[in-house]
Each structure stands twice: as C-alpha cells, then as structure tokens.
Amino acid sequence: MNDLTDASIQALQLLLSGDAEVWNIISVSFTVSLKAILIATVPAIAVSFVLAYYAFPGRRFVITLFNTALAIPAVVVGLTLYLLLSRSGPFGDLHLLFTQEAMIIGQIILAFPLLVAMSHASLQSSDQRAWETAITLGASAFMAAVTVIREVRFGLMAAVIAAFGRIIAEVGSSMMVGGNIFNHTRNIPTAIALETSKGSFVEGIALGMVLLTLALLLNFFLTAIQGKAEVIHQ
Amino acid sequence: MTSVIKKVSLNLKRVCFKRGTRTILDNVEFSVSQGELVLMTGQNGSGKSTLLKITAGLLKPQQAQVSFVPHDGQQGSYSWPRLKKLLLRKVCYLHQHPYLFHGTVYDNVAYGLKRQKMSKQEIEQRVVQALQEYSLESLIHRDCYELSGGEKQRVAIVRSWITRPDIILLDEPFSNMDKESRKKSYALIKQMCQQDIAIVLTSHDPLIGELSFDQHVHLYQGKMTHKLV
C-alpha cells in the first residue's frame, strides 16, 4: 500500500515537473485519438442517420454487423491492420506500418462501430415529427437531417465521448501497428504497458493518472449535458 | 403541354392507402381550392391524419390521381417524386401535437424563413410582425419547453403561416387550447383564408361552428362522404 502511495506521489511530481518524455507521450495519445475521432464522427453519424431514417434491403443485417463489430478486440483490429500494412501485405507499399497514421486508422476502425451503434440508438428514438416538421417547413432532406441531428445532439455527444474514451485507452491496436516507438508512436496505453513490464511503476502511474483524469472530465461533461437534456425534456 | 393557372387547386382522386393488410383509405376523393376552409371530421383511426400526410407529400399512397396547381406554378400531371417535392414546398402540415424544435419561439418561427434564404433583418422583421399580429410577441425569447400546450400550438400555427404556403393542413389544432386561445386561433385561420391560403382542419371541437366552412368532409372507415355546409 505504501509502495503504491509513494509511487503515486512520485508520479504526480513527475507530471507537475513538466517531464518532456511523459508529456510527449500524452501529446501523441491526444493527437492520434483526436484525429481519429474527428475523421470518424461525421461519416458515422451519416451512416447511423441512413440506418435510422431510410428503409433499404439488408438494413437490419448492416445494423447487426455494426453491433457485432462493437465486440471486436482492439488487438484483432491491430493484427488485421498489421497484416494489411506489413511489407508483404496488400498495402505494404504505402509504408504506413509503425506510423501515427496507422494508429489513427486502427482507432477509426475501433471507434466507428461504437459511434454508429450509439448514434443509431439516439436517432432511432428521435421524434419522427421533427423530420416531418422540418420537411414541411421547406427544409431540404439534408437540412432536415441536420435539424434532426441537432435535436438529438446530447445523445450524439455521448456517443462521441464514449468512442473517444474507448480509443484513447486501447492498447492492442496501437501497440501492433504503431510499434511503441518513443517520440513517434508511443502513446499513454502502450507506454504504461512498457513501463510496467520494465518494473518502472512511477511513469506508468503518472500516465494512468492522466487517463483517469480524462475519464473523470469526460464523465463530468457527459453528466452536465445530460442534465441539461433532462431539463429540456421536462 | 402545360398552361399557367393562377388559382390554387389540389385534387386527389382514388386515393388508396394500406398499412400491411389494413386498408386506411379506400378510394377517397378530395379537393381544395385557394382560400377555402375545409373541415374534415371522422372518428379516431378513420384515416384523417393519413389523408393529411398524403396531401402534404409526407406519405406516398399506394394509389392516387393527384393534380395540383400551386399559386405560382403550372398545371400538369407530375410523377410522385416531383409532386412530392411540390407538395412539400407548397403545403404545410401541422401535427396534432406540434413539434417545436429546441430553442426559442423566435428560432422556431424563423425556421421556415431561413430555408427561404431571406436576409437576417427581413426574417427578424417578419417574425416580430407575425408574433405581434397573433399576440405572441411576449413569448419571442422564451424557450419552447417552457410553453404551455396551447401556446405551443399557437406558435406552431404562426410558424406554418409565416412561410406563406398555398395550403395549411391542421390536424386537431384546437386540442390543447383554452377558450381564449381558440378564439385567437379562429381569427388567425379566418385571416389566413383571406390571404388566399387554403386551410384544411380536422376537429372534434363543438365550438368549431364559429368558423364558416366552404366544405365539410367526413371519413368513416377509410371512405369519404361530403356533407353540406
């Protein structure tokens, strides 16, 4: 217990001292995950809107596929991407393996099904009258879709936060396609795994603190916006 | 060959609509012209809302012959996708329990005008004027979730009216209103008809006799009968 307390205090000191190595790892983590979530969000919401509002053959099958994809382990995504991006793989010529771009692709693949499933649930339960009202007031199909998305924005924000929480904490995909290269592809989860394997708990705990603080902040934000939504729906 | 006719007219013939094996509308015929006030009655589940939604272009009937001459348009027979587009642009449908978007009364009333690509100043001027005409100006900056049922209904009517459609379809517009609000709504409806907007409304309201209708149509088990007014 004392070891854990001491290590935590040292970790806090390490963070507050502005240690360049630690803050570089944090920076890589946020850069990669923010880019991934920014790229994935708009197409995922568009897909979920189509799934919620348009009938087409195979719609239920597509929904089932996305729901199933939620359960895919990050390491399986990493392994598949590794095989595709490795020199002998079909996309080997792109030289993406062990780059931040490869990590971003992996995180997009992990975030996309979660974004689609949660956004679809929000849009599916949205009020049909919102769409009909927008359309009958002269909105184009695109503007009516934007209006409906705006009406369920709290649910969609929750989806984005949940997806961001998932990808910033995943280790399997980033480790396999990023390679855990210092100053380049080493992010918080891969660094924690490395430091722990070396028996260096202080840096691992410091980085874990950052992840926990992030989770806390995201949940505070989520609770705050959900609280606002409750007031609106009274 | 098409010819320009100024008078708005919408004619629906042989309208059939089924949900699964259940027939909702069976060979219904219905027409409405510029500035007309039409009362549509019928029991719950008789197909009133379905017919209104078809008229607004929100539902596609399994069978129908529809001819529509908008105020600024040309007479002609259109394929359903084109007709739907035209109906959505020229006919405004208001739900029994109207949906107000998140935001203020101003945001809601301005919604349709923003789609017409007006300047911000013009939108503001028209919204204020419309709310004043309907004695709703005190609500302009209120959040819609704070409004009573009757206020929501009146805001929704103004929101439809301000876009100046050719036809407004009101589904049970007085269901949430007290006597005072109803009287104000009757006055607005008369005013809309005077502005050459055709109004079709469904109602169970006994006070509806205060309005003089040009047509009274009754739906019973998906079939329509025309009553004398």
Interface residues (C-beta under 8 A of the other chain):
Chain A: D127 R129 A130 E132 T133 A134 I135 T136 L137 G138 A139 S140 M143 T147 R150 E151 V231 I232 H233 Q234
Chain B: K53 A56 L58 L88 R89 V91 C92 Y93 H95 H97 P98 Y99 F101 H102 Y111 G112 R115 Q116 D143 Y145 R159 S160 T163
